[in-house]
Amino acid sequence: MKKKLVLAGGGHAHMVTLANLHQFVEKGYNVTVIGPSEHHYYSGMGPGMLGKTYTPEQVRFATKLVVEKKGGTFVLEKVVRIDADAQIVNLESGDSVPYDVISCNLGSHVPRDIIKDGLEDIYLVKPIERLLAAQERILELGSRKKITIGIIGGGPSAVEIAGNLWRLTREPGVQPADIKILTGKTIMPHHPHGVRIKAQASLKRRGIDIVEDCKVNEIRTGRVTEASGETHELDIIFVAIGVKPNPVFKASGIPTGPDGGLLVNRYLQSTEYGNIFGGGDCIYFNEAPLNKVGVFAVRQNPVIYHNLMATLDGGNLQPFEPGGDYLLIFNLGDGTGIFHKRWVLFGGRLAFFVKDYIDRKFMKTFQAIE
Ligand SMILES: Cc1cc2nc3c(=O)[nH]c(=O)nc-3n(C[C@H](O)[C@H](O)[C@H](O)COP(=O)(O)OP(=O)(O)OC[C@H]3O[C@@H](n4cnc5c(N)ncnc54)[C@H](O)[C@@H]3O)c2cc1C
């Protein structure tokens, strides 16, 4: 019987495997890819899509199309559990998919504990495709009245979302919105002082309010409440309070790291199950915990591809080397950015130009396989 490879999630760490899916098929393996959307959105360009710098088509990969073109099967579903002993993936619909080898690239989510209602006019920064619904709603509301938008959180995604909302609400026919960031400490607390100063200066220059030391402990549609009892009335709320790995592994009883991510060794392989691999935000790399940035997911690509093939073929595994410092460029939404790598730090149009060039090139490389 043909050996079965399952890719759970078609995220950033599976790009090379997806591009080479035909290699598995040609060797006689059965390949199934499971994901809740026919497309995968590139998060690095997500805020730019919100601000209308990019169209959705420019920032997404046609996962289903590629899988089918390469001879695999795409299942439009959510993985809810992995039965590692029975080697079966359970799906939200109640169906299940068997596997011999599985790789998980299931990403991360924004915790919802402080959201007390449903999500009406409340937008989590993940999944990225939800930013499109936010954009539509803001354009609709903003064409009728002046609205107030709040972003809860102070990290890079909060800053990029705020900057790009500023751009969005400068669209013709839309009233410029009041935008405020409500952050527990300051903005960009985990980044160098120079990055923080540049981000603050850019946002403040455009009238974006930064409310510091704001401990939000309750979010409801239209209102945010701080621990002190102070409230903020907001028409639209974005939640950018950090991310946690997909809860599938905890729910499956598979060993996880302290953050709930799939615990993997240097081969990006589960520490307990030799036929389970993973990459991106959903893993906890036992050797050296990694920041939740797309850079690592992208760097893991060739290792995941190699190790899946090696496990199916019976070859040797390759270790993952996270590499040194990585480049981060933040898109501030006004055609400028902040460039930071080691001691190199600068802001302005050149920074955004470099980011735009790198991001478009990355997209073109993988969209070419469509
Ligand atoms: C607004 C924003 C901007 C960012 N900008 C940058 C940046 O510029 N540079 C950078 O390095 N990092 C950036 N990040 C961080 C980056 O998003 C993550 O590190 C990156 O997305 C991780 O990639 P991933 O493939 O692991 O996860 P994801 O990109 O989340 O992909 C996970 C995939 O799994 C699928 N999936 C989810 N749940 C299931 C399920 N239950 N079953 C099946 N499939 C599922 C999803 O549909 C998706 O295709 C940003 C994050 C945000 C929120």
The ligand as an SDF file (V2000), in Angstrom:
LIG
                    3D

 53 58  0  0  0  0  0  0  0  0999 V2000
   -0.0020   41.4560   11.5440 C   0  0  0  0  0  0  0  0  0  0  0  0
    1.2320   40.6060   11.5770 C   0  0  0  0  0  0  0  0  0  0  0  0
    2.3520   40.9890   10.8480 C   0  0  0  0  0  0  0  0  0  0  0  0
    3.5120   40.2010   10.8700 C   0  0  0  0  0  0  0  0  0  0  0  0
    4.5960   40.6060   10.1500 N   0  0  0  0  0  0  0  0  0  0  0  0
    5.7160   39.8550   10.1530 C   0  0  0  0  0  0  0  0  0  0  0  0
    6.8570   40.2440    9.3830 C   0  0  0  0  0  0  0  0  0  0  0  0
    6.8480   41.2620    8.7010 O   0  0  0  0  0  0  0  0  0  0  0  0
    7.9630   39.4340    9.4350 N   0  0  0  0  0  0  0  0  0  0  0  0
    7.9970   38.2970   10.1810 C   0  0  0  0  0  0  0  0  0  0  0  0
    9.0260   37.5900   10.1760 O   0  0  0  0  0  0  0  0  0  0  0  0
    6.9380   37.9020   10.9230 N   0  0  0  0  0  0  0  0  0  0  0  0
    5.8060   38.6460   10.9270 C   0  0  0  0  0  0  0  0  0  0  0  0
    4.7280   38.2610   11.6900 N   0  0  0  0  0  0  0  0  0  0  0  0
    4.7940   36.9820   12.4170 C   0  0  0  0  0  0  0  0  0  0  0  0
    4.3570   35.8900   11.4770 C   0  0  0  0  0  0  0  0  0  0  0  0
    3.0110   36.0820   11.1850 O   0  0  0  0  0  0  0  0  0  0  0  0
    4.4210   34.4880   11.9850 C   0  0  0  0  0  0  0  0  0  0  0  0
    5.6160   34.2030   12.6230 O   0  0  0  0  0  0  0  0  0  0  0  0
    4.2150   33.5540   10.7920 C   0  0  0  0  0  0  0  0  0  0  0  0
    2.9270   33.7500   10.2570 O   0  0  0  0  0  0  0  0  0  0  0  0
    4.3740   32.1190   11.1740 C   0  0  0  0  0  0  0  0  0  0  0  0
    4.0930   31.3390   10.0570 O   0  0  0  0  0  0  0  0  0  0  0  0
    3.2920   30.0020   10.2000 P   0  0  0  0  0  0  0  0  0  0  0  0
    3.2530   29.4180    8.8430 O   0  0  0  0  0  0  0  0  0  0  0  0
    3.8310   29.1950   11.3030 O   0  0  0  0  0  0  0  0  0  0  0  0
    1.8270   30.4040   10.6760 O   0  0  0  0  0  0  0  0  0  0  0  0
    0.6380   31.0340    9.8630 P   0  0  0  0  0  0  0  0  0  0  0  0
    1.1260   32.0720    8.9470 O   0  0  0  0  0  0  0  0  0  0  0  0
   -0.3820   31.4110   10.8800 O   0  0  0  0  0  0  0  0  0  0  0  0
    0.0850   29.8250    8.9760 O   0  0  0  0  0  0  0  0  0  0  0  0
   -0.5930   28.7550    9.5400 C   0  0  0  0  0  0  0  0  0  0  0  0
   -1.3820   28.0390    8.4860 C   0  0  0  0  0  0  0  0  0  0  0  0
   -2.0960   26.9750    9.1090 O   0  0  0  0  0  0  0  0  0  0  0  0
   -3.4510   27.0100    8.7490 C   0  0  0  0  0  0  0  0  0  0  0  0
   -4.2180   26.5140    9.8840 N   0  0  0  0  0  0  0  0  0  0  0  0
   -4.4810   27.1720   11.0450 C   0  0  0  0  0  0  0  0  0  0  0  0
   -5.2080   26.3910   11.8650 N   0  0  0  0  0  0  0  0  0  0  0  0
   -5.3910   25.2200   11.2170 C   0  0  0  0  0  0  0  0  0  0  0  0
   -6.0590   23.9870   11.5600 C   0  0  0  0  0  0  0  0  0  0  0  0
   -6.6400   23.8140   12.7300 N   0  0  0  0  0  0  0  0  0  0  0  0
   -6.0460   22.9920   10.6370 N   0  0  0  0  0  0  0  0  0  0  0  0
   -5.4250   23.1390    9.4450 C   0  0  0  0  0  0  0  0  0  0  0  0
   -4.7830   24.2570    9.0890 N   0  0  0  0  0  0  0  0  0  0  0  0
   -4.7610   25.2930    9.9580 C   0  0  0  0  0  0  0  0  0  0  0  0
   -3.7460   28.4630    8.4090 C   0  0  0  0  0  0  0  0  0  0  0  0
   -4.8270   28.5660    7.5150 O   0  0  0  0  0  0  0  0  0  0  0  0
   -2.4180   28.9110    7.7880 C   0  0  0  0  0  0  0  0  0  0  0  0
   -2.4120   28.6580    6.4200 O   0  0  0  0  0  0  0  0  0  0  0  0
    3.5520   39.0300   11.6640 C   0  0  0  0  0  0  0  0  0  0  0  0
    2.4290   38.6570   12.4080 C   0  0  0  0  0  0  0  0  0  0  0  0
    1.2710   39.4290   12.3660 C   0  0  0  0  0  0  0  0  0  0  0  0
    0.0740   39.0010   13.1740 C   0  0  0  0  0  0  0  0  0  0  0  0
  1  2  1  0
  2  3  1  0
  2 52  2  0
  3  4  2  0
  4  5  1  0
  4 50  1  0
  5  6  2  0
  6  7  1  0
  6 13  1  0
  7  8  2  0
  7  9  1  0
  9 10  1  0
 10 11  2  0
 10 12  1  0
 12 13  2  0
 13 14  1  0
 14 15  1  0
 14 50  1  0
 15 16  1  0
 16 17  1  0
 16 18  1  0
 18 19  1  0
 18 20  1  0
 20 21  1  0
 20 22  1  0
 22 23  1  0
 23 24  1  0
 24 25  2  0
 24 26  1  0
 24 27  1  0
 27 28  1  0
 28 29  2  0
 28 30  1  0
 28 31  1  0
 31 32  1  0
 32 33  1  0
 33 34  1  0
 33 48  1  0
 34 35  1  0
 35 36  1  0
 35 46  1  0
 36 37  1  0
 36 45  1  0
 37 38  2  0
 38 39  1  0
 39 40  1  0
 39 45  2  0
 40 41  1  0
 40 42  2  0
 42 43  1  0
 43 44  2  0
 44 45  1  0
 46 47  1  0
 46 48  1  0
 48 49  1  0
 50 51  2  0
 51 52  1  0
 52 53  1  0
M  END
$$$$
